[in-house]
Each structure stands twice: as structure tokens, then as C-alpha cells.
């Protein structure tokens, strides 16, 4: 969920996979499986090329706990069998192979993920979270007050924010300014939520944007689909996926251009520098070996690919 100083301040790795690593002629099973259910398996950690970069306590456990709002297709979501799939789960599984650990995704609402990092419930947060200076510094994007220590980001994707409407019923909306006097459905705490609040302040008197917020993006889509709102907004990959898949492509349409393109980042609590460097090295490794590109192509989001894992590249 994307953001600038107003983005998925809020603009969700891990897909189950069977890995095999050759060791002295013997095949050992790597740490794989449904990332939301399986516990630690350390068998591959000693053989993974970057395992030595991890903090000892994480390497010994064999697990990196990842906080994620797993209701944001195609970035992270549950398939019909209940398995966690998507762009982030696939990238997480690839990073895990480099580091010799399982990326174990744990579901949570988006606006609680950074708090979960601070409380050490999670080691990382990976949930289409936009890297912003406010988040890096622990600043509330709306009040501009200090609310925490902030986080560091390893940037792994780039996305903008889009508006979508019911198909064939665009309500004359082609930009954020056109939402004045209308109702928008968004996920709480996202860049779309923040943008709606910012744009509403620019509207003429008596023509503010009515903003209805939901715990996750799928609930916001349901509200729009039922006619309870005039438009919805989310990160471009998510909006595009909803347009393509909801109702067999008959429910929604994107209107206007995406705005505020910014990096998604894997969030790490301040002070965990060794873990941050390990994740950055692993991401650069899968970019270099081509595995990252295959994942991005699989989900049809090549336009958002990055060529280097930048640290705290958001603005």
C-alpha cells in the first residue's frame, strides 16, 4: 500500500515451495511449506549462501516472523485452499532460501504492523508498505507528531495509487479532484486513506469527500461493488488485479492515472541493523540471479520492478 509523506502510511514473500539443496551428494529439504503454518526447520541454514549474515538468535530459530495484512491481492492474499500466496510471499520464500530460514507470515491489520515490530511480535513487516520519511522517523503522517522510534526499510518494489469505480459507472471521476462531493471506500491507514483526507481539504465548502474506511481492501471493494460508494482506491497493482478478477472482470474499472509512485519496503525496527543488512543482501542476490524477475513477471507487475535493494529510499 503505497505512500509519499501521505502514502500506505500508511499504498502486504512467502509462497510455499519445495526447495532442494545439494550437500555432499545428498539432497536436503530446505525450509519450505505454507509460510503461515509451518514452524522452523533449520536443515538448510548452514548451506544457504547468506545464512551467516543473520543475527544468531534468528539463525538458530530458523524462522523470520513477518507481519502482514494478508488480504491485498495480488501482493499477499489467501487462495481458495487457504494458502498464503502473492508477490510478497514469493519474494519472502526466495529470500528465505538465500538466508536459510523460513519467512513465516503472520496475519494482522495493516495499521498495527509497525506497532508489532516495536513490540517484537514480528521481526519484519512485509505488506505493500510504502517507505516514507515519516515512517522512517516514527512521525504520524497526519498530525506530524512523533509517535515512535520509526523503522528502516529495504525497498523491493515501486507502485502508485489508483482510483477505480464500478464498471460503466464512473460518476464523472477521472482524478482525485473529481471526488469532491462523492463517497470513496478505502482501507484504513493506507496511502489511499491519507490521500482522500488531503484531497477532501481542497474541496469547496460543503463538497468534502465522504470517506468510508475498512480493515482491509477486500471489504472496501465489497462496499463499492454493492453501490455503497462512488469509488475505491488502492495501490495500482491491487486495483488492477481487482479490475481483472472481480466478477470475471465485470465489476470495476480504473479511472484516471496512478499517482504518487513510491517504493514498497520491507520494514525492520530501528536498531536491528544486522537483520536489515542481511535482508538487503538477500534481496540483491535474488535480483542478480534472476529469481526476483521471475516472480515479478509471474504476477504481471514488471512495471514496478527495482534493480537494486535500496535502504530507506522513500521520501
C-alpha positions, 0 to 999 in steps of 0.5 A: 500500500503505497505512500509519499509523506501521505502514502500506505502510511500508511499504498502486504514473500512467502509462497510455499515451495519445495526447495532442494539443496545439494550437500555432499551428494545428498539432497536436503529439504530446505525450509519450505511449506505454507509460510503461515503454518509451518514452524522452523526447520533449520536443515538448510541454514548452514548451506544457504549462501547468506545464512551467516549474515543473520543475527544468531538468535534468528539463525538458530530459530530458523524462522523470520516472523513477518507481519502482514495484512494478508488480504491485498491481492495480488501482493499477499492474499489467501487462495481458495485452499487457504494458502498464503500466496502473492508477490510478497510471499514469493519474494519472502520464500526466495529470500528465505532460501538465500538466508536459510530460514523460513519467512513465516507470515503472520496475519494482522491489520495493516495499521498495527504492523509497525506497532508489532515490530516495536513490540517484537511480535514480528521481526519484519513487516512485509505488506505493500508498505510504502517507505516514507520519511515519516515512517522512517522517523516514527512521525504520524503522517497526519498530525506530524507528531512523533509517535515512535522510534520509526523503522528502516526499510529495504525497498523491493518494489515501486507502485502508485495509487489508483482510483477505480469505480464500478464498471460503466459507472464512473460518476464523472471521476477521472482524478482525485479532484473529481471526488469532491462531493462523492463517497470513496471506500478505502482501507484504513491507514493506507496511502489511499486513506491519507490521500482522500483526507488531503484531497477532501481539504481542497474541496469547496465548502460543503463538497468534502469527500465522504470517506468510508474506511475498512480493515482491509481492501477486500471489504472496501471493494465489497462496499463499492461493488454493492453501490455503497460508494462512488469509488475505491482506491488502492495501490495500482497493482491491487486495483488492477488485479481487482479490475481483472478478477472481480466478477470475471472482470465485470465489476470495476474499472480504473479511472484516471492515472496512478499517482504518487509512485513510491517504493514498497519496503520491507520494514525492520525496527530501528536498531536491528541493523544486522537483520536489515543488512542481511535482508538487503543482501538477500534481496540483491542476490535474488535480483542478480540471479534472476529469481526476483524477475521471475516472480515479478513477471509471474504476477504481471507487475514488471512495471514496478520492478527495482534493480537494486535493494535500496535502504530507506529510499522513500521520501 
